[in-house]
Amino acid sequence: MGSFEHYKNVNGKKLRLGYTTGTCAVLAAKGAAYALLSGMVPNRIRVMTPKGIEVEVEPAECFFKGGCAVCGVKKDAGDDVDVTDGLIIYASVERIASKEILIEGGVGIGTVTKPGLDQKVGQAAINSVPRQQIKEALLSVADEFSFQEGFKVVISAPGGEEISAKTFNPKLGITGGISIIGTGGIVEPMSLSAFSDAMRLEIRQKAAMGCKKMIFVPGNYGRDYLKREGLEKEGVPVVMISNFMGDALDEAVSCGVLHTVIAGHAGKLVKCAAGIMNTHSSMADGRAEVFVTHAALCGASLEILHSLFDSVTSDECVRS
């Protein structure tokens, strides 16, 4: 059996899907538990992801160390641009007397240092969904071998601390390594869901710290404006939201944020006036039409309306 052969059409291109670090952790834990109870290294490991896509792999490494079995699975991000692609996620599994499954983070797995995230401060940044998947995978192995005791699992990712510097983790308050946060188990190529998820986490985190006011900026234009006007010194947290206007506002409302200001280029903001909540050009446009509509409602002359409609850029519309 070859590589993970599942595909998605993105803008007319056939791109291969991948699987998340969370799926790697589940596979590694299942492989290590099998080795521990059987005394044999598994040839292949198979798990079903929450998205309903099965992942089957050969372990990158599997060995015994003291009373533990250790299994490693290499991350395959498919055609997505992912800094963790190729990273090996390890699980060390040992027996414990109590009928529990304890999950801890080892080398290269980050630690939560700020509130508002999925895990409490001080815990390993392994989120609830992958934790539950690991438990279910280990219970299935225990059932296979009629094992009645429990397991201690340590998930590690050598090299994860260096890689985490290229992610949102430092900003979110996750230190010392990567986070295992995936919920679907599958990496979709050229998907911006990771950015949206991280942005939502940042909003939840700031809300959990008591912030009732926030400033959202789609990009550097808005951030530069705040800096130029001295507004970034007002003590109101600034969150980069990219094109995810709707996601950011929905998250703010659900977290009890009372006041939000969006600072950005007119070309982004005018789309919001038309109810366009994802402002990426591939999703929707109509900027000139929005300018024309609102200008007409304000009583602008036909000459101005024609000038707005014929404008090539939003900046030109503003000058009109």
C-alpha positions in Angstrom: 0.0 0.0 0.0 1.5 3.4 -1.0 1.1 6.9 0.3 -2.1 8.3 1.6 -4.2 8.6 -1.6 -7.1 10.9 -1.1 -7.6 14.0 -3.1 -9.5 17.3 -3.3 -10.1 19.6 -6.2 -8.9 23.1 -5.2 -9.4 25.9 -7.8 -9.3 23.3 -10.6 -6.2 21.5 -9.3 -6.2 17.9 -7.9 -4.4 18.1 -4.6 -3.6 15.2 -2.2 -5.0 15.3 1.3 -2.8 14.6 4.3 -3.3 13.6 8.0 -2.8 15.7 11.1 -0.3 15.5 13.9 -3.3 14.4 16.0 -3.9 11.4 13.7 -0.1 10.6 13.9 -0.3 10.7 17.7 -3.3 8.3 17.6 -1.6 5.9 15.2 1.7 6.0 17.2 -0.2 5.3 20.5 -2.1 2.4 18.9 1.1 0.9 17.4 3.0 1.2 20.7 0.1 -0.4 22.7 -0.1 -3.3 20.2 3.7 -3.8 20.5 3.5 -3.6 24.3 0.8 -6.3 24.6 1.8 -8.6 21.8 5.6 -8.3 22.0 5.7 -7.8 18.3 6.3 -4.7 16.1 3.2 -4.0 14.0 3.7 -4.0 10.2 0.9 -1.5 9.7 -1.4 0.6 11.9 -4.9 1.8 11.0 -7.2 4.3 12.5 -10.5 6.0 11.4 -10.4 9.8 11.5 -13.3 11.9 12.7 -13.8 13.0 9.1 -14.6 9.4 8.2 -11.4 8.8 6.2 -9.3 5.8 7.2 -5.5 6.3 7.6 -3.2 3.3 7.4 0.6 3.6 7.7 3.8 1.7 8.4 5.4 2.9 11.6 8.5 5.0 10.9 10.1 3.4 14.0 9.0 1.0 16.7 11.1 -0.4 19.6 11.0 -1.5 23.2 12.7 0.5 26.0 12.5 -0.8 29.5 8.9 -1.5 30.3 7.7 0.7 27.5 7.0 0.2 23.8 7.7 3.2 21.6 6.2 3.8 18.1 6.8 6.7 15.7 4.6 7.9 12.8 5.7 10.4 10.2 3.4 13.3 9.5 2.2 13.5 5.9 0.6 16.8 5.1 -0.2 15.9 1.5 0.0 18.9 -0.8 -0.6 21.4 2.0 2.2 23.8 3.0 2.7 22.6 6.6 5.7 23.2 8.8 5.2 19.9 10.6 5.2 17.9 7.4 7.7 15.0 7.8 7.9 15.4 11.5 7.8 12.1 13.4 5.3 11.9 16.3 6.2 9.3 18.9 4.1 7.6 21.6 5.6 5.8 24.5 3.2 3.4 26.1 3.6 1.5 29.4 1.2 -0.5 31.7 -0.2 1.0 34.9 -2.1 -0.8 37.6 -5.1 1.5 37.7 -7.7 1.2 34.9 -6.9 4.6 33.5 -5.4 6.0 30.3 -3.0 8.8 31.3 -1.8 11.0 28.4 1.1 13.4 28.9 3.3 15.5 26.6 7.0 14.8 26.2 9.9 16.4 24.2 8.7 18.8 21.5 5.1 19.0 22.7 4.1 22.5 24.0 2.8 23.4 27.4 -0.2 25.7 27.8 0.7 28.9 29.7 -2.3 31.2 29.1 -6.0 30.6 29.7 -8.7 30.3 27.0 -7.3 27.3 25.2 -8.7 23.8 25.0 -6.4 22.5 27.8 -5.8 24.2 31.2 -2.7 26.2 32.0 0.2 23.8 32.8 -1.1 20.9 30.7 0.4 19.5 27.5 -1.1 21.1 24.4 -2.8 18.0 23.3 -6.5 18.9 22.7 -9.6 17.0 23.7 -10.4 15.4 20.4 -7.0 13.7 19.9 -6.9 12.8 23.6 -10.3 11.0 23.2 -9.1 9.3 20.0 -6.0 8.0 21.7 -8.1 6.6 24.5 -10.4 4.9 22.1 -7.5 3.4 20.1 -5.9 2.0 23.2 -9.1 0.6 24.5 -9.6 -1.3 21.2 -6.1 -2.8 21.6 -6.8 -3.7 25.2 -10.0 -5.4 24.2 -8.1 -7.4 21.5 -5.7 -8.8 24.1 -8.2 -8.9 27.0 -6.0 -6.5 28.9 -7.8 -5.3 32.1 -5.3 -2.7 33.4 -4.4 0.8 32.2 -1.9 2.7 30.1 0.4 5.7 30.5 1.0 7.4 27.2 3.7 10.0 26.5 3.4 11.8 23.2 6.6 13.5 21.9 7.8 15.2 18.8 11.6 15.7 18.6 12.3 18.9 16.8 8.9 20.3 17.8 10.3 23.2 19.8 12.2 24.6 16.9 9.2 24.1 14.5 6.8 25.8 17.0 8.5 29.1 16.5 7.1 29.1 12.9 3.5 28.6 14.2 0.9 30.7 16.1 1.8 28.8 19.4 4.1 31.5 20.9 1.4 34.1 20.4 -1.2 31.9 21.9 0.8 31.1 25.0 1.9 27.5 24.1 5.6 27.2 24.9 8.2 24.5 24.4 6.8 22.7 21.3 4.0 22.1 18.9 0.4 21.6 19.8 -1.8 18.6 18.8 -5.0 20.5 18.1 -6.6 18.8 15.0 -10.3 18.0 15.3 -10.9 16.3 11.9 -7.8 14.3 11.6 -7.2 15.2 8.0 -5.2 18.0 6.4 -6.9 19.7 3.5 -4.4 21.3 1.0 -4.4 25.0 0.7 -6.9 25.3 3.5 -6.9 28.3 5.7 -8.8 26.6 8.5 -5.6 26.5 10.6 -5.4 30.3 10.5 -9.1 30.6 11.4 -8.8 28.1 14.2 -5.8 30.0 15.6 -7.5 33.3 15.3 -10.6 32.0 17.2 -8.3 30.7 19.9 -6.7 34.0 20.3 -10.0 35.8 20.6 -11.2 33.2 23.2 -8.0 33.5 25.1 -8.2 37.3 25.3 -11.8 37.2 26.3 -11.0 34.7 29.0 -8.4 37.2 30.3 -11.2 39.7 30.7 -10.9 41.7 27.5 -14.3 43.2 26.5 -12.9 45.4 23.7 -10.9 44.3 20.7 -9.5 45.7 17.5 -9.5 43.4 14.4 -7.1 44.0 11.6 -7.2 42.1 8.2 -3.6 42.7 7.5 -0.6 45.0 7.8 -2.5 48.0 6.4 -4.7 48.1 9.5 -1.8 47.4 11.8 0.3 50.2 10.3 -2.6 52.6 10.6 -3.0 51.8 14.3 0.7 52.3 14.8 0.8 55.6 12.9 -2.1 57.0 14.8 -0.8 55.8 18.2 -3.9 53.6 18.7 -2.0 50.5 19.5 -0.9 52.0 22.8 -4.5 52.3 24.0 -4.3 48.9 25.7 -7.0 47.3 23.5 -5.8 43.9 22.2 -5.2 43.8 18.4 -6.1 40.5 16.6 -5.0 39.7 13.0 -8.0 38.2 11.3 -7.0 38.1 7.6 -10.1 37.6 5.4 -12.1 35.9 8.2 -14.4 38.9 9.2 -17.4 36.8 9.9 -15.5 34.1 11.9 -13.9 36.8 14.0 -17.1 38.7 14.8 -19.0 35.4 15.5 -16.3 34.3 17.9 -16.2 37.8 19.6 -20.0 37.7 20.1 -19.9 34.1 21.5 -17.1 35.1 23.9 -19.0 38.1 25.3 -16.8 40.8 23.7 -18.8 44.0 23.8 -17.0 46.4 21.5 -15.0 45.6 18.3 -13.3 47.9 15.8 -12.1 46.7 12.4 -9.1 48.7 11.0 -8.2 48.0 7.5 -8.1 48.9 3.8 -11.3 50.2 2.3 -11.2 47.4 -0.3 -11.7 44.9 2.6 -14.1 46.9 4.7 -16.5 47.8 1.9 -17.2 44.1 1.3 -18.5 43.9 4.9 -21.0 46.6 4.0 -22.5 44.1 1.5 -22.6 41.3 4.0 -19.5 39.5 2.6 -18.0 37.9 5.6 -15.0 36.2 3.9 -13.2 39.0 2.0 -10.9 36.9 0.0 -11.1 37.8 -3.7 -11.9 34.1 -4.6 -15.0 34.3 -2.4 -16.7 37.5 -3.5 -16.1 41.0 -4.8 -18.5 43.7 -5.9 -16.6 46.6 -4.3 -17.5 49.2 -6.9 -21.1 48.1 -6.8 -21.2 48.6 -3.0 -19.7 52.1 -3.3 -22.2 53.0 -6.0 -25.2 51.7 -4.0 -24.3 53.6 -0.8 -23.4 56.7 -2.7 -26.8 56.6 -4.5 -28.6 56.2 -1.2 -26.7 59.3 0.1 -27.9 61.3 -3.0 -24.8 61.3 -5.1 -25.1 62.6 -8.7 -25.2 60.3 -11.7 -21.8 61.6 -12.7 -20.3 60.4 -9.4 -22.0 57.1 -9.6 -20.6 56.5 -13.1 -17.2 57.5 -11.8 -17.4 55.1 -8.9 -18.6 52.2 -11.1 -15.7 52.8 -13.6 -13.0 53.0 -10.9 -10.5 50.2 -11.1 -9.6 50.2 -7.4 -11.2 50.9 -4.1 -8.6 53.7 -3.5 -9.9 55.4 -6.7 -13.5 55.0 -5.5 -12.6 56.8 -2.3 -10.9 59.6 -4.2 -14.0 60.0 -6.4 
